Amino acid sequence: MAPYDLFALGAAACWAVGSLTSVTPSRYLGAFAFTRWRMLLVAGMLWSVVLVTGSWQSFTPRDAAVMAVSGWIGIFVGDTALFAAINRLGPRRAGVLFASNAVFGAVLGVGVLGERMNLQALVGAVLTLAGVMTAIVLGRHKDETHAWEADHGHVGTGILLALLAALCQAVGSLIAKPVMATQVDPVMASAVRVTAATLVHFVLLVAGFRAARAQQALTWRVLAQTGLNGFIAMGIGMTLVLLALKNGDVGMVAILSSVSPILLLPLLWFQLKRAPAPGAWVGAALTVMGTALILWR
């Protein structure tokens, strides 16, 4: 098992916690305002680390430009679309659609970067994706009434937003891969990506873009929830993905990090006070087998 495999799985765990803890503040503020505050807080955290470690000194203007583009696509568009989808579909259903970033990532990795998988890894990838989809599609009880499983707005719009988020996540990783392969500091790379995306959000707000306004006044409680979510999902999770991309293929990193919906199942069990449906356990078993094949080299 390579270290970058563990980094990708660690990112999946962070994203699972992040999707669960984002529901309340995101629905309170709206997708744009939540993402803007979240990124602003995370940018402050990351730049504090960069200034202490001095890792900015090895980062070239070209590196910064590439990571900024990666941030605009993967974070500004991708994260905003994801939270808009979660607001409409809930974390479970948005999760299965966002997991399609593994497919996008694998296709882009093969088509653009010429990455290859051996037969064992390919079988593992198929099992992993099948498990994720099975667990989420069949993971809902027919009589589920929790608000997180209810529709909020047009379902078709939510589906398109989740797929857009998945595509942007894969493209953002593809753009970042060449820079990360040069062994730049992942915290500095994360800081540039987040800052670039944050600036666009504030430009939209100043320009008077209606959707960028907060739906309700920010409270200290919501700010704390937003900061905690950003620290786990972006500060740690995104940095782990960039670490994985240093030596791992874009496609494989995307596949391993896509297991976050499976890791979300026990968290939803705790939150909803009800065990997932049998289909969720079947999907979880397939995912475990697929991941084991990928990691067993």
C-alpha positions as CSV (number, residue, x, y, z in Angstrom):
1,M,0.0,0.0,0.0
2,A,1.5,3.3,-1.1
3,P,1.3,6.4,1.1
4,Y,-0.7,8.3,-1.5
5,D,-3.4,5.6,-1.3
6,L,-3.9,6.5,2.4
7,F,-3.9,10.2,1.6
8,A,-6.7,9.7,-0.9
9,L,-8.7,7.6,1.6
10,G,-8.1,10.2,4.3
11,A,-9.5,12.9,2.0
12,A,-12.6,10.7,1.5
13,A,-13.1,10.5,5.3
14,C,-12.7,14.3,5.6
15,W,-15.2,14.9,2.8
16,A,-17.7,12.5,4.4
17,V,-17.6,14.5,7.6
18,G,-17.7,17.7,5.6
19,S,-20.8,16.8,3.7
20,L,-22.6,16.0,6.9
21,T,-21.6,19.1,8.8
22,S,-22.3,21.4,5.8
23,V,-26.0,20.8,5.6
24,T,-27.2,23.2,8.4
25,P,-24.9,26.2,7.7
26,S,-25.2,25.8,3.9
27,R,-29.0,25.8,3.9
28,Y,-29.0,28.7,6.4
29,L,-26.7,31.0,4.4
30,G,-27.2,29.6,0.8
31,A,-24.6,27.8,-1.3
32,F,-22.7,30.9,-2.4
33,A,-22.5,32.7,1.0
34,F,-21.6,29.5,2.8
35,T,-18.9,28.7,0.3
36,R,-17.5,32.2,0.4
37,W,-17.3,32.3,4.2
38,R,-15.9,28.8,4.3
39,M,-13.1,29.5,1.9
40,L,-12.3,32.8,3.5
41,L,-11.8,31.1,6.9
42,V,-9.8,28.2,5.4
43,A,-7.6,30.7,3.4
44,G,-6.7,32.4,6.7
45,M,-5.8,29.0,8.3
46,L,-3.7,27.9,5.4
47,W,-1.8,31.2,4.9
48,S,-1.0,31.1,8.6
49,V,0.8,27.8,8.2
50,V,2.5,29.0,5.0
51,L,3.9,32.1,6.7
52,V,5.2,30.0,9.7
53,T,6.9,27.4,7.5
54,G,8.1,29.7,4.8
55,S,7.0,27.2,2.1
56,W,5.9,30.1,-0.2
57,Q,9.6,30.7,-1.1
58,S,9.8,27.6,-3.4
59,F,6.5,28.4,-5.2
60,T,7.0,30.0,-8.7
61,P,4.6,32.4,-10.4
62,R,3.8,29.7,-12.9
63,D,2.9,27.3,-10.1
64,A,0.6,29.9,-8.6
65,A,-1.1,30.6,-11.9
66,V,-1.8,26.9,-12.5
67,M,-3.1,26.3,-9.0
68,A,-5.3,29.4,-9.3
69,V,-7.0,28.0,-12.4
70,S,-7.4,24.7,-10.6
71,G,-9.0,26.5,-7.7
72,W,-11.4,28.5,-9.9
73,I,-12.6,25.3,-11.5
74,G,-12.4,22.7,-8.7
75,I,-13.3,24.9,-5.8
76,F,-15.2,28.0,-6.9
77,V,-17.4,26.2,-9.4
78,G,-17.1,22.7,-8.0
79,D,-17.7,23.4,-4.3
80,T,-20.4,25.9,-4.9
81,A,-22.3,23.5,-7.2
82,L,-21.8,20.7,-4.7
83,F,-23.4,22.6,-1.8
84,A,-26.2,23.8,-4.0
85,A,-26.8,20.2,-4.9
86,I,-26.7,19.1,-1.2
87,N,-29.2,21.9,-0.4
88,R,-31.6,20.4,-2.9
89,L,-31.0,16.7,-2.6
90,G,-29.5,16.1,0.8
91,P,-26.0,14.7,1.5
92,R,-26.8,11.1,0.6
93,R,-28.2,11.6,-2.9
94,A,-25.8,14.4,-3.7
95,G,-23.0,12.0,-2.6
96,V,-23.7,9.3,-5.1
97,L,-23.7,11.8,-8.0
98,F,-20.6,13.5,-6.8
99,A,-18.9,10.1,-6.6
100,S,-19.0,10.1,-10.4
101,N,-15.9,12.3,-10.2
102,A,-14.0,9.0,-10.0
103,V,-15.3,8.1,-13.5
104,F,-14.4,11.6,-14.8
105,G,-11.0,11.5,-13.2
106,A,-10.2,8.0,-14.5
107,V,-11.3,9.0,-18.1
108,L,-9.3,12.3,-18.0
109,G,-6.3,10.6,-16.5
110,V,-6.2,8.0,-19.3
111,G,-7.2,10.4,-22.1
112,V,-5.1,13.4,-21.2
113,L,-2.1,12.1,-19.1
114,G,-1.9,8.6,-20.6
115,E,-2.3,6.9,-17.2
116,R,-2.8,3.1,-17.1
117,M,-4.3,0.6,-14.7
118,N,-3.4,-3.1,-14.5
119,L,-6.2,-5.7,-14.5
120,Q,-6.4,-6.0,-10.8
121,A,-6.7,-2.3,-10.2
122,L,-9.2,-2.0,-13.0
123,V,-11.4,-4.7,-11.4
124,G,-11.0,-3.0,-8.0
125,A,-12.0,0.3,-9.5
126,V,-15.2,-1.1,-11.1
127,L,-16.1,-2.8,-7.8
128,T,-15.5,0.4,-5.8
129,L,-17.7,2.5,-8.1
130,A,-20.4,-0.2,-8.2
131,G,-20.3,-0.3,-4.4
132,V,-20.6,3.4,-4.0
133,M,-23.5,3.7,-6.4
134,T,-25.3,0.6,-4.9
135,A,-25.0,1.9,-1.3
136,I,-26.4,5.3,-2.1
137,V,-29.1,4.4,-4.6
138,L,-30.4,1.6,-2.5
139,G,-29.4,3.0,0.9
140,R,-32.7,4.8,1.6
141,H,-35.6,3.3,3.5
142,K,-38.9,3.6,1.7
143,D,-40.6,5.3,4.7
144,E,-37.7,7.7,5.4
145,T,-39.0,11.1,6.6
146,H,-35.9,12.9,7.8
147,A,-35.5,16.4,6.3
148,W,-32.1,15.5,4.8
149,E,-33.9,13.0,2.6
150,A,-36.6,15.4,1.4
151,D,-36.4,17.4,-1.8
152,H,-35.7,21.1,-1.6
153,G,-36.3,22.7,-5.0
154,H,-36.1,21.1,-8.4
155,V,-34.6,17.6,-8.3
156,G,-33.3,17.8,-11.9
157,T,-31.4,21.0,-11.1
158,G,-29.8,19.3,-8.1
159,I,-28.7,16.3,-10.2
160,L,-27.1,18.6,-12.8
161,L,-25.3,20.6,-10.1
162,A,-23.9,17.5,-8.5
163,L,-22.6,16.2,-11.8
164,L,-21.1,19.6,-12.5
165,A,-19.4,19.5,-9.2
166,A,-18.0,16.0,-9.9
167,L,-16.7,17.1,-13.3
168,C,-15.0,20.2,-11.9
169,Q,-13.4,18.2,-9.1
170,A,-11.9,15.9,-11.6
171,V,-10.7,18.7,-13.9
172,G,-9.3,20.7,-11.0
173,S,-7.2,17.6,-10.0
174,L,-6.1,17.1,-13.5
175,I,-4.8,20.7,-13.8
176,A,-3.1,20.5,-10.4
177,K,-1.3,17.2,-11.1
178,P,1.7,18.5,-13.1
179,V,2.5,21.1,-10.4
180,M,2.1,18.7,-7.5
181,A,4.4,16.2,-9.3
182,T,7.2,18.8,-8.9
183,Q,7.1,18.2,-5.1
184,V,5.8,21.7,-4.2
185,D,4.4,22.2,-0.7
186,P,0.7,21.0,-0.7
187,V,-0.3,23.5,2.0
188,M,1.0,26.4,-0.1
189,A,-0.8,24.9,-3.2
190,S,-4.0,24.6,-1.2
191,A,-3.7,28.2,0.0
192,V,-3.3,29.5,-3.6
193,R,-6.3,27.4,-4.8
194,V,-8.6,28.5,-2.0
195,T,-7.5,32.2,-2.2
196,A,-8.1,32.3,-6.0
197,A,-11.6,30.9,-5.6
198,T,-12.4,33.2,-2.7
199,L,-11.5,36.3,-4.7
200,V,-14.0,35.3,-7.4
201,H,-16.7,34.9,-4.8
202,F,-16.1,38.4,-3.4
203,V,-16.0,39.9,-6.9
204,L,-19.5,38.4,-7.5
205,L,-20.7,39.8,-4.2
206,V,-19.4,43.3,-4.9
207,A,-20.8,43.2,-8.4
208,G,-24.2,42.7,-6.9
209,F,-24.8,39.1,-8.0
210,R,-28.1,38.3,-6.3
211,A,-27.3,34.6,-5.5
212,A,-24.1,35.6,-3.8
213,R,-26.0,37.3,-1.0
214,A,-26.5,35.4,2.3
215,Q,-30.1,34.2,2.7
216,Q,-30.0,35.0,6.4
217,A,-27.8,37.1,8.7
218,L,-24.6,35.3,9.8
219,T,-24.5,34.3,13.4
220,W,-21.5,33.3,15.5
221,R,-22.9,29.7,15.7
222,V,-23.2,29.4,12.0
223,L,-19.7,31.0,11.5
224,A,-18.2,28.4,13.9
225,Q,-20.0,25.5,12.0
226,T,-18.7,26.9,8.7
227,G,-15.1,27.2,10.0
228,L,-15.1,23.7,11.4
229,N,-16.5,22.3,8.2
230,G,-13.9,24.2,6.1
231,F,-11.0,23.1,8.4
232,I,-11.9,19.4,8.0
233,A,-13.1,19.2,4.4
234,M,-10.9,21.8,2.8
235,G,-8.0,22.5,5.1
236,I,-7.2,18.8,5.7
237,G,-9.1,17.0,3.0
238,M,-8.0,19.1,0.1
239,T,-4.4,19.1,1.2
240,L,-4.5,15.3,1.5
241,V,-5.7,15.1,-2.1
242,L,-2.9,17.3,-3.3
243,L,-0.4,15.1,-1.3
244,A,-1.9,12.0,-3.0
245,L,-1.5,13.7,-6.5
246,K,2.3,14.1,-5.9
247,N,2.9,10.4,-6.7
248,G,-0.5,8.9,-7.4
249,D,-2.4,8.9,-10.7
250,V,-5.3,11.3,-11.1
251,G,-7.7,8.4,-11.9
252,M,-6.7,6.2,-8.9
253,V,-6.8,9.2,-6.5
254,A,-10.2,10.1,-7.8
255,I,-11.5,6.5,-7.3
256,L,-10.1,6.1,-3.8
257,S,-11.4,9.5,-2.6
258,S,-14.8,8.7,-4.1
259,V,-15.5,6.3,-1.3
260,S,-16.6,9.2,1.0
261,P,-20.4,8.3,0.5
262,I,-19.6,4.8,2.0
263,L,-17.8,6.4,5.0
264,L,-20.8,8.7,5.3
265,L,-23.2,5.8,6.0
266,P,-22.3,5.3,9.7
267,L,-22.4,9.0,10.2
268,L,-25.9,9.2,8.8
269,W,-26.8,6.2,11.0
270,F,-25.8,8.2,14.0
271,Q,-27.5,11.4,12.8
272,L,-30.8,9.8,11.6
273,K,-30.9,7.3,14.5
274,R,-31.6,4.5,12.0
275,A,-29.4,1.9,10.3
276,P,-29.0,2.2,6.6
277,A,-31.1,0.0,4.3
278,P,-29.7,-3.5,3.3
279,G,-28.7,-2.1,-0.1
280,A,-26.2,0.2,1.7
281,W,-24.5,-2.7,3.3
282,V,-24.2,-4.6,0.0
283,G,-22.7,-1.5,-1.6
284,A,-20.3,-1.1,1.4
285,A,-19.1,-4.7,1.0
286,L,-18.4,-4.2,-2.8
287,T,-16.5,-1.0,-2.0
288,V,-14.3,-2.7,0.6
289,M,-13.5,-5.5,-1.8
290,G,-12.8,-3.1,-4.6
291,T,-10.6,-0.8,-2.5
292,A,-8.7,-3.9,-1.2
293,L,-7.9,-4.9,-4.8
294,I,-6.6,-1.4,-5.6
295,L,-4.5,-1.2,-2.5
296,W,-3.1,-4.8,-2.6
297,R,-0.1,-4.5,-4.9
